[in-house]
Amino acid sequence: MPAAAHDSAVAATYDVLLVGAGPAGAACALALRGSGLRVALLDKATFPRDKICGDAVPGAALKALARLDPTYRVALSNLRPQSPARHSRLVAPGGRSLELHWQLPAFNSPRLDFDAALLKLVREHTDTVILENTALRAVAEIGAAGVRLSTSRGELRGRVVVGCDGANSLVRRHVLPGPARPQPCVGVRAYFENVAELPADTTEFYFSRDQLAGYCWVFPVGEGRCNVGLGLLTEVVSAQKIDLKKLLADWLARHPALAGRFAHAQQLGPTRGWGLPLGGAPGPAQPVAGTGWLLCGDAAALIDPLQGHGIDTAVLSGIMAAAQIRRCFEQQQFSAEFMQPYAAEINQKIGRNLRRSYRIMRLASARPWLVEAAVAVAQVPWLRRGLQRIIS
């Protein structure tokens, strides 16, 4: 297998510039393997690096990577630490719970380790030039003539740039100027160990009548640790002046189903917060492609509003972007019009599900009784299967 050229001196010119080496950027690089294109993947960090997240790696992401090459899935299955995610347990405000079972293999793993493992696959299986510790400073030029980026390690030129640089994407801010859209959801996350009664293969979600437009989660991530967090709609946090870090601590100390389990747990490191660019909101969709550019993952606002996951949509969009890039170079067409098949595929394969999830999330958050009712009726097996299809 080819070995990636990494941490080398910055060359002046490439065909494709991938900004951001998380799941979207890494998946795009893997999907461009064998294309014959000169690809550079840059990131401001040096890996391994932490990324604030719930750390759930959905089965759809692993399935998409396995389609590129089955050895990718095998390599990720050997990643440590990780914890299998075979079941999800939803606990309604009244205390009744519902357990769902997932068909596709999935797992939880800290992003510190998972993202580094993905980047290792890029190093080992592609000719991608990996430029760590390389911060994008400005998109100096973009259009029919190509792309020019100003970075902390010099100037980069290319034919196409792919913004995989997260919720605060600098690429997106350049190609879509104007006031930045506020993040519709905010969350906090911390790691714990010695949590009592921690099921190794089950992700847990807890709902409250006081903050129904969100939930608390407990996700085992391997080696006796778990990712514990709380996410709420930004409008609720602002209106109620909620301190999310304090609220998470209160939940763990006072929630009937959590207090005893966290009584002797130890927190590992600080509680950290971040904004989540949820997809599926009504109104005009954010453009995801234009002349010489594409957006993927969080930069394209592809986080699921119902479950909060985004690794799968990041991987899928990165692979879709690679397919579009191949078409562009085959036809030597880089116009906004020629990029539209990518936008259409994002809408069809991701956007529809995000819009459905957004409607369900809004419906449930406005009706406190609905979560209780859904959990109650889902005790019936065939209704539970229907609910699982809706939220999966």
N, C-alpha and C positions, 0 to 999 in steps of 0.2 A: 504494500500500500504506500502511496506517496506520503511523505512527511511534510507538514505545513512549515512554511518559513515564518518564524515568529521572532518578535523582539529584534528584528533586524533594522537597519537604517531605512528610513522611509523613502520608497521609490516615488518618483514624481507622478507617474501615470499608470492607471489601471483601467479596466473595463467597468467594473462594478465596485462601488464603495458601500459597504455595509456599516452603518453607524450603530453600535450597540451589540455586545457579544453575549446577551442573554439568550433565552430560548428561541426568540424570533430570528435574531441574527445568526445564531449557530445553525438553526434548522435551514435557513436560506443558504448558508454556505455549504451544508451537507447536500442539499438538493441541487446545487450547482456543480457538484463533483462530476468530473468528466466532460464538462461543457466546453473546455478549451479556453474559457474566459479567464482573464487576469482579475482575481478577486482579492480585495483587501477588507479585512474585518477589524475595525478599531473600537476601542473602549477606553474610557477615562480611567478605569480601575485596573489593578493587577490582580489576576485570579490566583487562588480562590478569594472571592469577596462576598460579603453578606448582601442579601436583598430582602427587604422587609416584605413578608408574604405569609400566607397560611401554610405554605410548603406542601400543598396537595398536588400531586402529579396525576392528572386524570388519565384513564385508560385510552382515551382518544388520542392523546399526545404520543403515547408509547406505540399505539397501533400505526399512526402516521409515520413515525420514525422507522418502524419495522418494515413498512412498505418500501422505504428508500433502500434499506439494507437490513436483513434480519440480525446481523451481527451487532447493530446498534442496540437493539432491544436486549440481546444477551449481555452486552457490556453493562447496560444500565441495571439489569437484574442483579448484577454482582456489586453494585454500588453500596457502600456502607458509609454512614448509617442509613437505614431505611426501615420502614414499617409497612407491611401490606395493608391496603385499604379495601377490604372485602365487604364491609358493611358500613352503613351510616345510621346513627341513632338520633332521632329528632325528639326533643323534650318540649312539650307545649307548656304555656304559662301555668296551667293548672296542675302540671306534674305528670300527666299521661304521656307515655312515650311510644314511639313507632320506630321499628327497625327495618331498614331497606337493605337489599342485597344486590351487589353489582356484578354484572356478567364479565365485563372487560377487566383484565388484570390492571391494577393501579397500585400506587404506593405513595407514602409521604416520605420526604427527605428534605433536610434543610437546604435552602437555595445556595448556601455557601458551598455545599458539596455537589448538588445536582447540576448547577450551572457550570461548575468546574469540570464535571464529568462530560457534559455536552461539548465544551470547548476542547477537551482532550480528544474527543472523537473527530472534531474538525482538524486538529493537529495531525492525527494519525492517518486519516483517510482522505484528506484533500490537499491541494496545493495552495490553499488560501494563505495569504500573507496576514498573519495575526499581529496587530499593533496594540499591545496593552499599554497602559499608562499614557494613552494618547487622547487628549481631550479635544473635542470639536469646539472651536471658538466661534466660527461663523461660516455660514454658507455664502461664500464670496460671489458665486455665480452659478446659475442653473438655468437651463433652457435647451433649445434645439441644438446648440453648439456643444453642449456637454455640461459638466459639473466641476466646480472648483471649490474645495474646502480649505479653510484655514484651521490648522490644528496646532496643538502645543508642540508638535515635533516637525512642523513645516507644512508646506502646501501639498495637497493631494488633488489630482485631477482624475476624472472618470467620465464615463458616458451616462451612467445611471447611478443615483444614490438611493439607498433604501434606509428609511428612518426606522430603526428598531431601538431607539434610545429612550423608551419609557414614557411615563405619564407626562413628564415635563420636556418632551422631545424638542430639541433645538431645531431639528430638521423641520418638524411640523410648524413651529413658530415662524420659520422663514417662508415656507411655501404657502402657509395659510395665515397671512398677517391679519392683525386686528386684535381686539381684546381676547385674552385667553378664556376659554370656557372653564368655569369653576368645576372642581372635582365633585361629582354628585354624592360621593360616599367617602367617608374617612374611617380609618381603622387603627387599632393599636395591637401590638404583638409582643409577647415575651416567651422565653423558654423556661420550663420547670423540670425538675427531677423529683423522684420520690413522691409522685402523685399516687394516692391509694386507688386500688381497683381500676387500674388503667388497662383497658382491653387493647391488646397489641394490634388488632386488625380492624378496629372500628373508629370512625370519625364521629364526633359528637357535636350536636348543635343544640343550644339552649335558647329559648325565647322567653321574653318577659312582657307582661301587659303594659308596663311603663315605657318600654322602648321596643315596640313591636316592629318598627321599621329598621330591623337589624337583628343581630344575634351574637351570642358568645359561642366560641368554638373551642374544642379540645381535640387536638390531632396528635396521636403518637408519631414520633419521627425516628424511633429506634434508639437502642442503647439506654432504655429507661427514661428517655426524655420526651417531652411533649411541647408542641407549639400551642399556646393558649392566646386567644385574641378576642377582640370585640369590634364589630363594625356597625356603623349607623349612617343613615342618610345625613349629609352635611346640613340640610335645612333643619333637621331635628336638633342636631348638635348646636347650631347657631341659635335657634329659637329658644331652646331650653338652657342655653349656656352650660353645656355639659363638658366636664373635664373627663375625657375618655379614659385616661390612665387611672384616675381615681375611681371611675365607675367600674372598670375591670377589677380593680382590687376589691371593691365593695361586693361585686358579684361573687368572687371567689371566697370571700369571707362570710357571706350571708345567704347565698342561694341554697335552698334546702338540699338540692342534689349535688352541690359542689363543695360546700363549706367543710364537711367532714373529710372529703378526699384531699383537700388542699391544706388541712390543718398542720401537717408536718412536711409539706413540700418546700423545696428550696428553689427560689428564682435564680436563674443563671443569666446575669447581665441585666441591662436596663429594659424597661418597657419602651418600645419605639413606635412611632406613628407614621402614617403615610396616607396619601390620597389615592382613591381608586377611580380610574376613568371608566365608569360603567358604560356599556353599550345599550342600544335598544330604545333610547329615549325618543319620544315623539318629536316631530319637526324635521326640518331638512337634515339629512345625514351629512356627517363630516366627510368631505372628499378624502379618498385614500390613495389617489394616484393623479398624476399630472405629467406634463412634459418633462421627462428626465428624472422623475421621482416616484417612489412608492412608500407607503407607510404600513407598518405591521405591528401586531401585538398591542401593547398599551399605548403606543404612539398613535394607533388608529382607533383607540377607545373600544377595545374588544373584550372587556371583562364582563363575565356573566352577572347580571344584576340579581339573580336569585341565589346562586351559590357562591358568588364571589371569586370563582376560579378564572384564571387567564392564561395558564401555561399551555393548555391545549389549543386555545385560539391563537396564541402566539406562534406555536409550532406550525399549525395549519396555515396561517397566513404567511409565514416565512416560506413554506414550501410552495404555496400558490404564487408568491412573488417571484420565486426562482423560475417557475414555469413561464411566467409572463416575460421575465428577462430573457429567457432563451428565445421566445418568439420575437422579441425586439431585435435581438442581434441577428437572428436568421433573416429577418426582413429589412434590417437596418432602418427600423421605424421606432421613434422614441417620443412621438407626439402624445398629447393628452388623449386624443381620440383613440390612438392605437393602444393605450393603457387601459381602456375601459373594460376589456374582458376580465382583467384582474378585479376591478371594482364590482363587476357583475357577479363574479364567483364569490367574492367576500359576502356580498348581499345575500346570495342564494344559499350558501353553505354555512354561513355564520350569522349574518344579520337577521335572518328570519327567526332563528332560535333566540337571539338576544332580545328582539322585540317581544316575543312571547314571554320570556322570562321577566322582562320589565313590567309588562301588564300584570302578571301574576304577583310580582313583588308589590306593586302599587295597590293592587286589590287587597292583598293580605294586610299590608301596613295600615290601611284605612279602616279595617274591620277586625277588631281584637278577637271576636268570636270565631273568625274563619279558621285560624290555625288550630284552635281547639276542635272545631268541627271536622277539619280535614284529618287530624290524627285519630279522632274517634271513629269516623266511618272507615278509615283505612285499616282498622282491625280486621275487617272482612278481607280475606285473601285476594279475591279478584279485584276489589276496589284498591287494595294496596298496590297491586301490579299496575293498575291504571295510573295511580299517583306517581309511581316510580317512573313510568314512561314520560309523564308530563315534566318532571323536574330533572330528568337525566339528559 
